[in-house]
Amino acid sequence: MSDTLRNQLLGLGFKAPPAEKPKPARKHDAHGARARPAPGKAPGKGGRKGAPSARKPRSQEDIDLAKAYAIRAQREKDERIAAEKARQEEARLRREARARVAELVKGQSLNREDADIARHFPYGGKIKRIYVSAEQLKALNAGELGVIQQDGRYLLVTAELLAQAEAIFAPAIALKVDPDAPAADDPYADPQYQVPDDLVW
């Protein structure tokens, strides 16, 4: 644009265009290529992405609560271990007591192969039976004989042996008749009372 035309336009009220700012020179490497910022570094920020936020310190209340939980968990664990030890000890004592009862009644059973009278009695929440002779049934109902459970079998023994076994391991006593007890307490004592052998309990 000539100087004259420019002056004429300015005189008519037109404003001169703003002068262009020079662009900053780009950095080039030795080979003339434009230099790129190093990986992981943001240009103009010195390469730091900002410091991570500091971890919030735990309060005393949080620490006390954590300790309380740890103490309770340890106490519950100790209680479980103690209970398991008690169960194991109880099982061991039961095994030893059963073994002593087995030794006591060894060869002392009065069971007879020719016994044909079924004497029923409740034991372990079920109705069990032992076969006896007429004389044994009378003695059993009079409390002169008793029944011991040993390894799944029911052994007929004397009242004296029954008392000794009871002192060692009471749960082994399957039938102990009190002759002075009312008949209603033991309905199976009546020889006329028979439960059919094929009845499932």
C-alpha positions as CSV (number, residue, x, y, z in Angstrom):
1,M,0.0,0.0,0.0
2,S,1.5,3.3,-1.1
3,D,2.1,6.0,1.5
4,T,-0.4,8.3,-0.3
5,L,-3.2,5.9,-0.3
6,R,-2.5,5.1,3.4
7,N,-2.7,8.7,4.3
8,Q,-5.9,9.2,2.4
9,L,-7.5,6.2,4.2
10,L,-6.4,7.4,7.6
11,G,-7.8,10.8,6.7
12,L,-11.2,9.2,6.0
13,G,-11.2,7.7,9.5
14,F,-9.8,4.2,8.8
15,K,-7.5,2.8,11.4
16,A,-4.1,1.4,10.5
17,P,-3.9,-2.4,10.9
18,P,-2.0,-3.5,14.0
19,A,1.6,-4.3,13.5
20,E,2.4,-8.1,13.5
21,K,4.4,-9.4,16.4
22,P,7.5,-11.3,15.5
23,K,7.2,-15.1,16.2
24,P,9.7,-16.5,18.7
25,A,12.4,-18.5,17.1
26,R,12.1,-22.3,17.4
27,K,14.9,-24.3,18.9
28,H,16.5,-26.8,16.5
29,D,19.0,-29.5,17.2
30,A,22.2,-30.0,15.4
31,H,20.5,-31.6,12.4
32,G,18.0,-28.8,12.0
33,A,15.0,-30.7,13.5
34,R,12.7,-29.1,16.0
35,A,13.6,-30.0,19.5
36,R,10.9,-31.9,21.4
37,P,10.4,-31.9,25.1
38,A,11.7,-34.9,27.0
39,P,9.2,-37.7,27.6
40,G,7.2,-37.3,30.7
41,K,8.0,-33.7,31.0
42,A,5.4,-31.0,30.3
43,P,6.8,-28.0,28.5
44,G,7.2,-25.0,30.6
45,K,6.6,-26.9,33.9
46,G,10.1,-28.1,34.5
47,G,9.0,-31.8,34.0
48,R,7.3,-32.2,37.4
49,K,3.7,-33.4,37.4
50,G,3.0,-32.0,40.8
51,A,4.0,-33.5,44.2
52,P,1.7,-36.3,45.5
53,S,-0.6,-35.3,48.3
54,A,0.8,-36.3,51.7
55,R,-1.0,-39.2,53.4
56,K,-3.3,-38.2,56.2
57,P,-2.0,-39.3,59.5
58,R,-4.2,-41.6,61.6
59,S,-5.8,-40.2,64.6
60,Q,-5.3,-41.6,68.1
61,E,-8.9,-42.8,68.0
62,D,-8.2,-44.9,64.9
63,I,-5.1,-46.4,66.5
64,D,-7.0,-47.2,69.7
65,L,-9.8,-48.8,67.7
66,A,-7.4,-50.9,65.7
67,K,-5.7,-52.1,68.9
68,A,-9.1,-53.0,70.4
69,Y,-10.0,-55.1,67.3
70,A,-6.6,-56.8,67.4
71,I,-7.0,-57.6,71.1
72,R,-10.6,-59.0,70.6
73,A,-9.5,-61.1,67.6
74,Q,-6.6,-62.6,69.7
75,R,-8.9,-63.3,72.6
76,E,-11.4,-65.0,70.3
77,K,-8.6,-67.1,68.8
78,D,-7.4,-68.1,72.3
79,E,-10.9,-69.1,73.3
80,R,-11.3,-71.2,70.2
81,I,-8.0,-73.0,70.9
82,A,-8.9,-73.5,74.6
83,A,-12.3,-74.9,73.6
84,E,-10.8,-77.3,71.1
85,K,-8.2,-78.5,73.7
86,A,-11.1,-79.0,76.2
87,R,-13.0,-81.1,73.6
88,Q,-9.9,-83.2,72.8
89,E,-9.3,-83.7,76.5
90,E,-12.9,-84.7,77.1
91,A,-12.7,-87.2,74.2
92,R,-9.5,-88.6,75.6
93,L,-11.0,-89.1,79.0
94,R,-14.1,-90.7,77.5
95,R,-12.0,-93.2,75.5
96,E,-10.0,-94.1,78.6
97,A,-13.1,-94.5,80.7
98,R,-14.7,-96.7,78.1
99,A,-11.5,-98.8,77.9
100,R,-11.6,-99.3,81.7
101,V,-15.3,-100.3,81.6
102,A,-14.5,-102.8,78.8
103,E,-11.7,-104.3,80.9
104,L,-14.0,-104.4,83.9
105,V,-16.8,-106.4,82.2
106,K,-14.5,-108.6,80.1
107,G,-15.7,-112.1,80.5
108,Q,-18.4,-111.0,82.9
109,S,-21.4,-110.8,80.5
110,L,-24.4,-112.9,81.3
111,N,-25.9,-112.8,77.8
112,R,-27.2,-116.2,76.7
113,E,-27.5,-117.4,73.1
114,D,-30.7,-119.3,73.9
115,A,-32.4,-116.2,75.4
116,D,-35.6,-115.5,73.5
117,I,-37.4,-112.8,75.5
118,A,-36.8,-109.2,74.2
119,R,-36.5,-106.7,77.0
120,H,-36.9,-103.2,75.5
121,F,-35.5,-100.1,77.1
122,P,-34.9,-96.4,76.1
123,Y,-31.3,-95.5,75.5
124,G,-29.7,-92.6,73.6
125,G,-33.0,-91.3,72.5
126,K,-34.0,-94.6,70.9
127,I,-35.7,-97.8,72.0
128,K,-33.1,-100.6,72.3
129,R,-33.5,-104.3,73.3
130,I,-31.6,-107.1,74.8
131,Y,-32.7,-110.8,74.8
132,V,-32.9,-112.5,78.1
133,S,-34.3,-115.6,79.7
134,A,-37.4,-115.7,81.8
135,E,-35.3,-115.8,85.0
136,Q,-33.0,-113.0,83.8
137,L,-36.0,-110.9,82.9
138,K,-37.3,-111.2,86.5
139,A,-33.9,-110.4,88.0
140,L,-33.5,-107.5,85.6
141,N,-36.8,-106.0,86.5
142,A,-36.0,-106.4,90.2
143,G,-32.8,-104.4,89.8
144,E,-30.6,-107.5,90.4
145,L,-29.1,-107.2,86.9
146,G,-28.4,-104.3,84.6
147,V,-27.3,-103.6,81.0
148,I,-24.1,-101.9,79.9
149,Q,-23.5,-100.6,76.4
150,Q,-20.1,-101.6,75.1
151,D,-18.9,-101.1,71.5
152,G,-22.4,-101.1,70.1
153,R,-23.5,-104.2,72.1
154,Y,-25.7,-104.5,75.1
155,L,-24.3,-106.7,77.9
156,L,-26.3,-108.1,80.8
157,V,-24.3,-107.8,84.0
158,T,-24.8,-108.1,87.8
159,A,-26.0,-105.1,89.8
160,E,-22.6,-105.0,91.5
161,L,-20.7,-104.8,88.2
162,L,-23.2,-102.3,86.9
163,A,-22.4,-100.0,89.9
164,Q,-18.7,-100.3,89.4
165,A,-19.1,-99.4,85.7
166,E,-21.3,-96.5,86.5
167,A,-18.6,-95.1,88.9
168,I,-16.1,-95.2,86.0
169,F,-18.3,-94.0,83.1
170,A,-22.0,-93.4,83.7
171,P,-22.9,-92.9,80.0
172,A,-22.1,-96.6,79.5
173,I,-25.1,-97.6,81.7
174,A,-27.9,-98.5,79.3
175,L,-30.4,-100.0,81.7
176,K,-30.5,-99.7,85.5
177,V,-33.8,-100.6,87.1
178,D,-35.0,-99.2,90.3
179,P,-37.3,-101.8,91.8
180,D,-39.0,-99.2,94.0
181,A,-39.9,-96.9,91.1
182,P,-43.5,-96.8,89.9
183,A,-44.3,-99.2,87.1
184,A,-45.3,-96.3,84.9
185,D,-41.7,-95.1,84.9
186,D,-40.6,-98.2,83.0
187,P,-43.5,-99.6,80.9
188,Y,-41.1,-102.0,79.2
189,A,-40.6,-103.9,82.4
190,D,-43.9,-105.6,81.9
191,P,-43.2,-109.0,80.2
192,Q,-46.6,-108.7,78.5
193,Y,-45.4,-105.5,76.9
194,Q,-43.8,-106.5,73.6
195,V,-42.6,-104.3,70.8
196,P,-42.7,-106.1,67.4
197,D,-39.2,-107.0,66.2
198,D,-40.0,-105.6,62.7
199,L,-41.1,-102.2,64.1
200,V,-38.8,-99.4,62.9
201,W,-38.0,-96.8,65.5
